[in-house]
Amino acid sequence: MQSTLQVFNKKICLSLSSPKCQFLIRLMLMTFLMVLWRQAFADDDPFKGTEGGLVASMSSGGTIRKFIWLVEGIAGTTILIASRNLIKAFMGVAAIETLLRLVFKLAGI
């Protein structure tokens, strides 16, 4: 006897594999790519002039850096609650911080 979730997954897989559904998925993908293609090769850059603001917000006292620290704290607390192992929590937060510092150094921030 299959569970309700297995029956639901089977019905979704069958409906997504139908030729009509695959045609609609391909049509949506092509439309999406055409919209992105036009925007990607446009002469005017919508983000022109924002590079300085981005670098300033990612600097040592910037807003983005504060949000990253907040997310690290939440992730560390979640790891600590899930694993109940203090060493794993500290190692996870240290690994995330090291990786982010490396990425920021490579980006020149």
N, C-alpha and C positions, 0 to 999 in steps of 0.2 A: 504494500500500500504506500503510495507516494504522499508526501506531505503537501500542504496547500502551497507552500513556497516553491517546491519542485514543480508542481503543476503550472504555477504562474510563470516560472522561468522557462519552462518548455513552450508554453503558449507564446511568450514574447520572442523566443528564438525562432519559432516557426513563422510568426508574423513578420519579423525583420528579414527573414530569408526569402520572402516572397518577391517575385520579380517587380511587382508594382511598388512595393516599399523600397526596394533597392534603387529603382529609377528615381523615386522622389528624393532619396538620400543623395544620390549623385547630382541631381538637379540643384539641390540646396548647396552642396559643396561647390559646384561650378559657379553658382551665383555669388557665393561668399568669396571665392577666389577672384572673380572679376571685380568685385567691389574693392578688395584689398589690393589688387594689382594697380587699379587706378590711383588709389591713395598712396601706394608705395612709390610710384614713379611720378608723382606730381611735382611741379616746380617749386611750390611753396611748402616750406616745412612748418607744420603746425606747432612744433616744439622749439622753434628758433628763439634764442634768447633765454631759454630756461636752464641752460647748462650751469650758469653761475649760481643760480638759486638752488639747484640740486646739490652742487658741491658744498654750498654753505650749509644746507640742512643736514648733510651727512658728515660735517666736520665734528670735532671733538665735543662740542656742546650743542649740536644740532638736534632737531626734533626726531629725525629718522633714527639716529643713534639711541635716543631715549626709548623709542618704541621697540627697537631691537632688544635693548636690555630688559624691557618689560616682558617681551615674548620669551626671552631666555629664562627669566625668573618663573614664569608660568610653566614653561616646559620642564624646568628642573623640579618644580613642585609636583608636577604630574608624574614625572619619572619616580620621584621619591615615594609618592603615594602608591603608584602601581607596583613598584618592585620591592618597596620596604627595605631597600638597601642604600644606605647613605653613600657608600663608595661609588656605586653605579651612578647615582644622581650627580655627584660632584664630577665624576669622569665625563658624563654626558654634557654637562654645562661647560666644562673646560674644553672639550672637543669642539663644541659649537663656537665658543668664544675664539679659540685658536683659528678655526676655519674662517670666521668672519674677519678677524684681524688680517689674515693672509689675503683675503679677497679685497679688503679695503686698501691694503698696501700695494697690491698689484694694480688696483684702479687708480692709485695715486691720491687717495683721500686721506 
